[in-house]
Amino acid sequence: MDDQTRIELEAAAFRTLRAHLMEKRTDVQNIDLMNLAGFCRNCLSRWYQEAANERGIDMSKDEAREIYYGMPYDDWKAQNQTAASAEQQRDFKKSFAENVGDKG
């Protein structure tokens, strides 16, 4: 497989993952993704921002989140995010430290 085809397939897989999380599984909470998989929608938007910045494209965290979420992040949270339990918050602190550290 040539590099361009690989890049296009990887991009298609990313778009499918994004659509799945943003349209089909809005019920899956970011905190649960982070606690189980070590990444969440915010991580995906941060990786998008980092890739843009590495290519000289000036993009803020908020801009990347709006691109990824398809709306301002606060609007997404108001529409889809539920309150986290004490146990979820405890597990999140551990998962965030292990997987994100000071990049948050």
N, C-alpha and C positions, 0 to 999 in steps of 0.2 A: 504494500500500500504506500502511495506517495504521501509526502508530508502535508500537502494541501488537502487531500482527501481526509487524512487523519484529523486535521484541524477542523474541517467542516463537520465531521462525525462527532468530535468532542463538543463542538459548539451546539450541535443539534441535541446531544444528550443533555447538556446544561440547560437549554431552553425547555426541554421536556421535564427535567427535574423542577425547574422554576415554575412551570405551568402546573405541575402536579401539586406542589406545595402552596401555590398562590390561588389556585382555582378549585382543585378537587379535594384538598385536605386542609382547608383553613381551620378545621377543628383540631389539628395537631399543633400543640403549643410549642413555641420556640424553646421554652424551658425543658420540655420533655425531649425534644430533639437533642438539645445540648447535653442533657443528662444521660441519654442513651447512646448517642452517636458521637458526641464531642464537637458538634457543629450545629448551627441553626441558620435560619434565614438571614440573620444579621451577619453571620460569618460569610455567607455567600455574597452578600452585598459588599462586605469589607474586602473580600478577595477580588471582586470586580473593581472596586476602587483602587486597590493596590496594583492590579494589572494595568489600569488606565494610567496611574501615576508613574509606573515604571516605563511607560511609553511616552512620557512627557505630557500627558493629558491632565490638566488640573481638574480634579474632582474631589469634592468634600465628602465626608461621611454621609451627611444629609442628602446630598445629590445622588450618591450611589444608592442609598436606601430608597429614595423616591423612584429611581430607575428600576431597581429590583422589585420593590413592592407595587409599583404601578400607581402609587399615590403617596402623599406624605406619610411618614412612619407613624406619626401620632394618630392619623386617621385609621391606619391599619389596626393599630393597637385598640382603638376605641371600638372598632367593628368586630374584632376577632379574638383579642386576648382576654383570657380569664385570670382571676386572681390565683396566685401560686400559693400552695400550701407551705407550711413551715418545713416539711420534709423535702419538697421540691427545691425550696430556696437553699436548704443545707446542701443538698446534692449538687445544685448548680454552682455554688461557691467552689466546691472541689473540682468539678468538671471544667469550669471556666479557668481556674488556676492551672490545671493540667494541660488544657488544650489551647487557651488563648493567651494567658498570662497578662502582660501589660499592653497588648495590642488592642484591647477593647475600647 
